[in-house]
Amino acid sequence: MGDIAIVLAGCGRYDGSDVAEATATAVAVEKHGFSPVFFSFDKHQRQVFNHLTAAPKESEDRNMLAESWRLAKGRPQDIQSLDVDSVAGIIIPGGVGILRNITNLTEYMTSQEDDMTINEDLQTILDSLKSSNKPVGLISHSALLAAIAFKGQGVKITFGDESSDDYELCTKLSLQLESQVEEIGCGGVCVDEENKILSTPGFMSTSANFIKVHESIDKLVEEMSALVG
């Protein structure tokens, strides 16, 4: 049925991509007859975190492409080599690190920059997917990427329906960017059929567990397969 690109931003929930969400994505992609192809960014992470304490480690420096190799089976490809014509769609697992590494969220929140932006290579890819009428799947925090990339276009996304600091922040920012934010439970999938954007809360939901997240990501890929064409 073709390839689905899985875009990673490192390895680890706080400073890269959520490992459990990324693994569940690869399993679901294969289960539904697609081949997962991994991509990442040949750039330094914004920060490195001790995942035991959730504290930043100022003395360390890591590369997203190198760290993503921990998750991908084989070397992930540089995001700049992603050819939209060669894939059926893309899925971006979440994690706080995805926002830290490939958006200017920190600068925006500290009033250093006036507008929210994402990595320019990813912006180009998302624009091309939209022009090609190909689907984009987003998990937990990564749903904010669609709100930023398509600001003012009323895209429909979800961050779940359970309050948390991350949920409140992502929802607030998305509404400021004129996105539609739907409250959908941990096991559900938000489908924006007009824009071919699918999202699911993943581990952003406080009641999430491995089974629920795997099932919801599997449902996202199933819904995505219906949009491929």
C-alpha positions in Angstrom: 0.0 0.0 0.0 3.0 2.3 0.0 5.2 4.1 2.5 4.2 6.2 5.4 6.8 8.6 6.7 7.3 8.7 10.5 8.9 12.0 11.6 11.0 11.9 14.7 12.8 14.7 16.7 15.1 12.7 18.9 14.5 10.0 21.5 12.7 10.8 24.7 9.4 12.5 25.7 11.0 15.6 27.3 13.7 16.3 24.7 12.6 14.4 21.6 9.8 12.1 20.4 7.8 10.0 22.8 9.3 6.4 22.5 6.0 4.6 23.2 4.0 6.7 20.7 6.7 6.3 18.1 6.8 2.5 18.5 3.1 2.2 18.5 3.0 4.2 15.3 5.5 1.9 13.5 3.5 -1.2 14.6 0.2 0.2 13.4 1.6 1.3 10.1 2.9 -2.2 9.3 -0.3 -3.8 10.6 -2.4 -1.8 8.1 -0.2 -2.8 5.2 2.1 0.2 4.9 5.9 0.4 5.3 7.2 2.8 7.9 10.0 5.1 6.7 11.7 7.2 9.4 12.9 10.8 9.0 14.4 13.2 11.4 16.3 16.5 11.5 20.1 16.8 11.2 20.1 19.6 13.9 21.0 19.9 17.5 18.3 19.4 20.1 17.3 22.6 21.9 17.9 20.9 25.2 18.8 17.6 26.7 16.8 16.3 29.7 17.4 13.8 32.5 14.2 11.8 32.1 14.4 10.5 35.6 14.2 14.0 37.2 12.7 15.9 34.2 15.5 18.4 34.6 17.6 19.9 31.8 21.2 18.8 31.5 23.0 22.0 30.4 26.4 20.3 29.8 25.1 17.9 27.1 24.5 18.4 23.4 22.7 15.8 21.1 21.7 15.6 17.5 18.1 14.8 16.6 19.0 12.6 13.6 21.5 10.6 15.7 19.2 10.2 18.6 16.3 9.2 16.4 18.4 6.2 15.3 17.6 4.7 18.7 13.9 4.4 17.6 14.2 3.7 13.9 15.0 0.3 12.5 18.1 1.4 10.5 19.3 4.9 10.0 16.6 7.5 9.7 16.7 9.8 6.7 17.3 13.5 6.8 14.0 15.4 6.7 15.3 17.3 3.7 15.3 14.1 1.6 11.5 13.4 2.2 9.8 13.4 -1.2 6.1 13.9 -0.7 5.4 12.1 -4.0 7.0 8.9 -2.6 4.8 8.6 0.5 1.1 7.9 1.2 1.2 10.3 4.1 3.1 11.2 7.3 2.7 10.6 11.0 4.4 12.7 13.7 4.5 11.1 17.2 4.4 13.6 20.1 6.3 14.4 23.2 7.2 17.8 24.7 10.5 17.5 22.8 8.8 17.7 19.4 7.7 21.3 20.4 11.0 22.2 22.0 13.1 21.1 19.0 11.2 22.0 15.9 9.1 25.0 16.9 10.0 28.4 18.4 7.6 27.8 21.3 10.2 28.9 23.9 11.0 32.1 22.1 7.3 32.8 21.6 6.4 32.2 25.2 9.1 34.5 26.4 8.1 37.2 24.0 11.4 37.0 22.0 9.4 36.4 18.8 5.9 37.6 17.8 4.7 34.7 15.7 4.8 30.9 16.2 6.7 29.0 13.5 7.9 25.4 12.9 11.0 24.0 11.2 11.0 25.4 7.7 11.7 22.0 6.1 8.7 20.5 7.9 6.6 23.5 7.0 7.4 22.9 3.3 6.5 19.2 3.6 3.2 19.9 5.3 2.3 22.5 2.7 3.2 20.0 -0.1 1.1 17.3 1.6 -1.9 19.6 1.7 -1.4 20.6 -1.9 -1.2 16.9 -2.8 -4.3 16.0 -0.8 -2.3 13.5 1.3 -3.0 12.8 5.0 -1.1 13.9 8.1 -1.4 12.0 11.4 -0.5 13.8 14.7 -0.2 12.4 18.2 -0.4 14.3 21.5 1.8 17.4 21.4 2.5 17.2 17.7 -1.1 18.3 16.9 0.0 21.8 17.7 2.3 21.6 14.6 -0.8 21.7 12.4 -2.2 24.7 14.2 1.1 26.5 13.7 1.7 25.4 10.1 -1.9 26.2 9.0 -2.6 29.2 11.2 -5.8 31.0 10.5 -7.2 28.1 8.4 -9.5 26.6 11.0 -7.9 23.1 11.0 -9.5 20.6 13.4 -7.3 18.9 16.0 -7.5 17.4 19.5 -5.3 17.2 22.6 -7.8 15.0 24.4 -10.3 16.0 27.0 -8.4 15.8 30.3 -6.9 18.9 31.9 -3.1 19.1 32.4 -0.6 21.9 31.9 0.4 20.7 28.5 -3.3 20.3 27.5 -4.2 23.8 28.6 -1.2 25.4 26.9 -1.6 23.6 23.6 -5.3 24.2 23.5 -4.8 27.9 24.3 -2.2 28.4 21.6 -4.2 26.5 19.0 -7.3 28.6 19.6 -5.1 31.7 19.3 -4.0 30.4 15.9 -7.7 30.0 14.9 -7.8 26.2 14.9 -10.8 24.2 16.0 -9.9 22.1 19.1 -12.2 19.1 19.8 -12.4 17.4 23.1 -12.0 13.7 22.4 -11.1 10.9 24.9 -7.9 9.0 25.0 -9.0 6.2 22.7 -10.5 8.5 20.1 -9.3 10.1 16.9 -10.2 13.5 15.5 -10.5 13.5 11.8 -10.5 16.7 9.8 -11.6 15.3 6.5 -11.4 18.6 4.6 -7.7 19.1 5.4 -6.9 15.4 5.8 -5.5 15.9 9.3 -5.9 13.2 11.9 -5.0 13.5 15.6 -5.2 11.5 18.8 -4.3 12.5 22.4 -1.7 9.8 23.0 0.0 10.1 26.3 -1.1 13.7 26.7 -4.2 12.2 28.3 -3.7 11.7 32.0 -5.6 8.4 32.0 -3.6 7.0 29.1 -1.9 3.6 29.3 0.0 1.6 26.8 -3.0 -0.4 25.6 -5.2 2.7 25.1 -2.4 4.6 23.3 -1.6 1.6 21.0 -5.3 1.2 20.2 -5.9 4.9 19.5 -2.8 5.1 17.2 -3.9 1.9 15.5 -7.3 3.6 14.9 -5.6 6.7 13.6 -3.7 4.7 11.0 -6.9 2.8 10.1 -8.6 6.1 9.5 -5.6 7.4 7.6 -5.7 4.4 5.2 -9.3 5.4 4.3 -8.1 8.9 3.3 -5.2 7.6 1.1 -6.1 7.7 -2.5 
